[in-house]
């Protein structure tokens, strides 16, 4: 739309989680995805299926069994290798009038200068200053939004807040999440020995009430079985066997061999290794402080997640308390040598499933997601179910281990996302758009927080910002019909 853009990429790499290991794309409804986002997945299809040299190991595959099966007629690719994802982002952006500033971070204390309800400039930790007419906070944490004094929330609202049924403290899913009885005490059968690490005692929490605690994080690691592309997973420094006692007891209870890590196939004989239930790669209970933490503390939290997750993989492959059958299955996997080469083949970014969420004049909630509210100012569609990972381990009323916070609710079809959900209250800020940490309740955010949706909202956010610049008005004053017309012209899908 003819605007100059400064894109600040703090990690130095483009693409967020899409290029950081989340290679099995989360979408149930491909037809809900249009615009530049659809072009991106078409570019991936072209990369993999128009040039056979892209398949260094193995032959072109159709990836049956993925959430979205590959359909040759769509010319879209829904599974990808992290380094290829980043390559496509770099190629797309190289064609545009965008200056990429890598490795700079916002000064979160004094780095936002506002005049009234408008941001005039932002300053990085290095002292570098950026002046702009419009600002987009596309971070997973919402740092610019928070520094600009825009209203936000962290945690889970009570059900009563937005007349919901799935928010707040969740019922303990004793049978569903942890099928076998697992003793939660350091010495099995001895409650006086203390609880295992990260396990909380029975509480008097009321289902549906507010909680400041947030769902768990992990790293989406890229593994392979190809010998010439495999890096052996070493035992991490400061390995603590007690941290894996829950795993050992689950193994003793005869859990399925493949249960502990979800291996979603990717091109070139790789997998997107993700969490699979309550005893898996999520470092449950260790994400709570991350959203508001300073950069050094966030780095420490990320490092603790990496150490624990590397330790989990090493344990499954090597520990004497792991059965030969389990070792045999997991020992065939290693980190992919051709991925994340600047970071010892480990993803550059931790998977921040949820951090801050803006509170604007319209809050997406469970009723919005289920289509009980009519959205007149749609800027795109979400296309996933309401999903929240476990928040903490707790002792159940039966005396065994269970989790709190995990929720999954099927959503029958995609629905629209309101323009008002990505712009702040006008009195708070008139030239900031927030397409990732948008205005949504915790449980509703679970349906929106997928990378294709963030990409869709990114295009719509930039379109609105451009129109506001052209008209010389606040984002809140952009006529929706004008925005709608431009979005449709550019291929966005606004109605299901």
N, C-alpha and C positions, 0 to 999 in steps of 0.2 A: 504493500500500500504506500510505498514511497517514503517511508520513515527511516531515519538512521537509528541504529540499535547498538547499545553496548551490552553485551552478554557477559556477566561475571560468573565464572565457573570456579568455585572455591577449590574443588578437588583437582582441577586441571583437566578433567575428563568430562565429555558431554554424554548426556543420556540418562543420568540418574540410575535407577535400578534396572532399567531396560538393558543397559550396557554393563551392569554390575552383577550379573549372574541370574537374573530373573528371565531366563530364556524360554520358559514355558508360559506363554502369554495368557494372562487371566482375562478371558472374555467368553461369554456363552453365546453371544448373538453378533456375529460378524456384520450383519446388515445394519447394526446400530452405529457402525463406525464409518465416518466419511471424512471429507476434507483432506488436509495435509497428513492426518494420521493414517488414513487409508492409503495415501500415496506412499507413506513410509513402508507399510507392510507390502505394498506392491513392489517397491524397490528391493526389499528383501527377497521376494519371489524371483525377481529378475536376477538378482545376484546368485541365488542358489540353482535356479532351474533354466537359466539361459547360458550358463557357462559351466560345463562339466568339471573344469579344473577347480571349482570351489569345493569339490568333494575329494579331499586329500585321502581320507580313510573311509572306505566303503562307497556305496553307490547311492544315488538320489533315492530318498525314502519318502513315504507318504505319512508316516507317523500316526498310524492308527492307534486309538486309545487315548489320545490327547483330548482335553476338554473341547477343543475345536479341531475336528479332523481336517486334514489338508484336502482342499477341493481344487483340482487343477483348473476348473472353469472360472474360479474366482480370481486367479492370478494373484493370490495373497499368501504370505508365509507367516505362520503363527508360532513357529519355534525357531530359535536363533542362537548362534554362538555370541557370547558377550563382545568379543573383539570385532565381529562383523557388525553387530548393532552399532557400536561406536563409529565404525568406518562409514556406515550409511548416514548417521547423523552429521559427521564431518563433511561428507560429500554434499549433502543437501544444503548445509549452511554456507559452504564455500561459494555457492552460487548467488548468495544474497548480500545485501548491504549491512553486514553484521560485523562488529569488532568484538572479538573474543578476548576477554581479560582473564587469564588463568591464574589460579593460586592466590587470589585476593579474597579476604574475608571482611565482612562488615564489622566496623567498630560498633558493637551492640550497646555500649554505654552512652557515647556522645556522638555517634556517627550519623544521626538523622537530624537534619535541620528543617524545621517546618515554619512556615509563616501562616498563621491561622490553621485552617484545615488542609493545607497543601504542603507536600514535601518539596522543598527547593533543591536540596542536594543531599547526597549520602557520602560518607567518608569511610574508607577502608582502614584496617589496622595499620597499614603501611603509611597512611596519611594521604593516599591518592583520593581525589574528590571527583565525583560524578554529578553533573548537573543535568537534569532532564525535565521534560514536560510531564511525562507519565512514568510510573514505576510499576513493575510487576514482581511480586514476591513468589517465585516458583520453587522455593526451598521446601523440603519435607518438614522442616522445623518451624517455619513461619517467623524467622528472626527479624526480617525487615518489618513485617506487620507488627510484631511486639514492640520493636524499638520506636515505631511511629505512633505508639500509644493507641492502637486500635484494639477494641474489645475482643477477648478470646477466652477460651476455656481449655483446661486440660483434665482428662478423666472422663467419668461416665455420669451423665445426668440421671436424676431419679426418674422413674417412669412417669411420675406425676407432672414433671416439668413440661413435657410436650404431649401428654396424653398418649404415652407409648406403653408397650407391654414387654419389650425385650431389652430395655436399657437398665442401667444401674447394676447393683449386685446380682449376679446370675445364680440360678440354682446349681447346686453341686451335682455334676453329671457322673455320679458314682459308677454306674454300670456302663455307660456309653464310652467315657474317656479312659478309664483305667479298669479293664475287665476283671483282672485278678486282684486278690487281696494282697496288698504290699504294706508291710509294717513300716510306719513312718519314724520309728525310733532308732537311735544310733546302735543300741544293742536290741536286737529283735526280741519283742515280748517284754521289754523293760522300759516302762514309761518314765522311770526316774533317770534314765541315761541321757535324756535330752533328745530333741528332734533332729533329724537329718538336716543338712544345709538347705536353706531356701524353703523349708516347710514351716507353715504357721499352725498354731493350735486351733482347736475348735473355737469358733467365734459366735457371737450373738448377732452377726450381720443379718439384716432383713432383706430378703429378695426384693429387688426393684428400687432399693434406696441408693442415694448418691455415693460415688466412690471416686477418690482422687487418683486411684491406682490405674495404670494403663496396661494394655495387652503387650505380650512379649515380642522381642526382636530376635533376629538371627542374621547370619550371612547366607546368601544364596550362592553356594559354592559350585564350581563347575568341575566335575570329575570325569575321568576317562579310564578305559581299560586298555587302550592302545599302548603297548610297551614303549614305543619310541616317542610317545607324547606324554608319558606318565611321570609325575614327580611323586616320589615316596613321601608319605605323611609321617613326619618324625614326632616323637614324644615331646610335647612342649615343656619349656622351662617351668619350674614351680608347679609341676603336675600334682594334683591333690586327689588321691584315690577316693576319698570320702565324697567328693562332688559327684561321683558316678555310682554311688551305692544304690540309688533308686534304679539305675539301669541294671546293675547286677541282680537285684531282687526281682526285677521284671523278667530277666533271662531265666532265673531260677523257677519262675512261675510259668515257664514254657510259652512265652510270647512268640509270635511268628518271627522267623528270621528276618524277613524283609520289612517288618513293621517300623523299624526305628528311623529310617530315612526314606523319604519319597524320592524315587529316581525317575524323573521325567525325561524321556529321550530327546536329544538335540542332534543336529547334523554332526557328521564326522565322529560318530561313536562316542559322543559325550552325553552327560546328563546334567540337568538342573537339579541339584540335591537340596531338597527343602524339608521343612518340618512335616511330620506325619503323626499327629496325635499328641498325647500329653507326655510321652517319654521319647524325645527326639531332639532335633537340633535347636529348638527354641530354648533360650537361656531364661527360663521362666522366673519372673519376679525381679529381674535385674535391669529393667528398662525404665523404672518409675521416675528416676531423677533426671533422665536424659534431656527432656524437652527444655527445661529451664537452666540446665547446667552451662557453665562457661566452656569455651572451646577445649581447654586442657582437660577438664573433667569429662567432657564427651569423648575425647580421645582415649582417656583411661577406661571409660565404660566400653567403648568399642574394642579396645585391647583385651579387656576381660572376656568379652563375648568370643573374640577370636581364640584366645587361649583355651577357653572351655570347649569350644566347638572342635578345635584341632585335637584336644584331649579326648573328646567323644569318639572321633574317627580312629585315633590311635588305639583307644581302648577296645573298640569293636574288632579291630584288626589283630591285636597283639596280647591283650591282657590274659593272664592265666585263669581268671574267673569267667572268661567267655568261652562258650562251647566251641568245639572244632568246626561244627557246621556253620555257626555264625561267623567265625573267623574266615572260613573258606569263602563265604559270600562277599564279605566286605574287603578282604585283602586284595581282591582283583582290581580295586579302584585306587586311583591316585589323582592328585591335582593336575589339571591340564597345563602342560608346559607352555603352550602358545597363548595362554590367557593371563591377563593381569601381570605382564612381565616386569612392570616397574614396582611390583609389590609382592614379590616372592609367590606369584601365582594365586594370591588371595584377593578377593574383591576389594576395590578401593573404598567402597562405602558400605556401611551396615544397613540392613533393611529396617528403616524406620517406618513401621506400619502405621503409626499414629503418634502425633505429638500435640502441638497446639491446634485448635480449631477456632476460626473466627466466629464471632457472634455478630451478625449483621441484622438488617431489617427483615430478613427472611432466613429462617433456619430449616434446612432440609431435615425431616425426621421420618420416623417409621411410617407414618401415614402418607407422606409424600412418596416414599419408595414403593409402597403398595398401591399407589394410584388412587388414593382416597381424596387427594387434593388435585385440583386442576391447575396446571402451570401455564400461565399465559405468556410468559417471557422466556421461553426455552432457548438455551444456547448450546444444547447438545444432550446426548443420552448417556446414562450409565447402563452397564450391561453385565452386572454381576449380582450375586446374592448378598444378603446381610451376613457378614462374617466377622467374628472377633476371635482371636487366639486366646489361649489361657492367660490369666493375669497372675495367679499364684497357686502354689501347692498348699493344701490345707489337710488337716486331719478330719475325716468324715465322722458323722455320728456313729458309724459302725466301728470306728477305731482304725480304719485303714486309710491309705493315701488317696486323695482325689484332687481335683483342681477346681478353681473358681474363675469365672470370667469367660470361658469358651462358649460361644453362641454361633449357631449356623441356622439360617432361615431361608428357605427357597423363595425367590421372588419370581412370580410367574412370567413377567415380561419386562423389557426395559421401560424406563420412564424418563421424563424430561427433567433437566436441571435448570433452575431459575437463574437468570442473570443477577438478581439481587443477592444470590448466595456467594458471589465472587467479588462483590464490591462492599466496602465498609459502610457503616452509617455515615451519611453525608457530613454531619457535624464533626466526625472524627477524622476523616480523610477523603479528599475529593479526587486525588490523582494516583491512587494505589489500587491495583487489582491483585486478588489472591486466588489463583486457580487450583492450588494444591491443598493448602490448609484452609479450605473454604468453610462456609458457615453451614455446619451439619451437626446433628447430635451424634453421639458415639456410635450407636447401632446403625444409623443411616449412613455414616461415613464408611462403615464396613462394605456397603454396596458400591460406593463411589470411588474408594481409594485404590483403584487399579490403574496401571500405567496408561493403557489406551484412553481411559477417561481423562486422566490428567493431560494427555497430549491434546485431546479434543478441546478441553477447557483452556489450554494454553493458546490455541489458535483463536478461540472466541474472545479471550481476554485481550490479546493483542489487537484484534479487530476493533473492539470497543475502545481501547486506548487510542487507536489511530483516528477513529471517528470523533472522539472527544477533542483531540488536538485540532482536527480540521474545523470543528464548529466553535472551538474556543470555550468549551463548557466543561463542567464537572462530569465525571463518569456517571453520576447518578442522574444527570440531565440528558444523557444520550437517548434520543427517541428509539424505543424498542423496534418500531417498524423499519427504521433505517438500518439498525443492527441486524435484524432478521433478514432483510433483503440482501445485505452483503454476505452474511453467513451462508445463505442458500446459494448465492452466486458462486461462492467458493467451495461448494460441495458438502457443507456440514449437514448432518441429519438431525433434524430438530423434533420430529414426531415419529412415534413407532406406529 
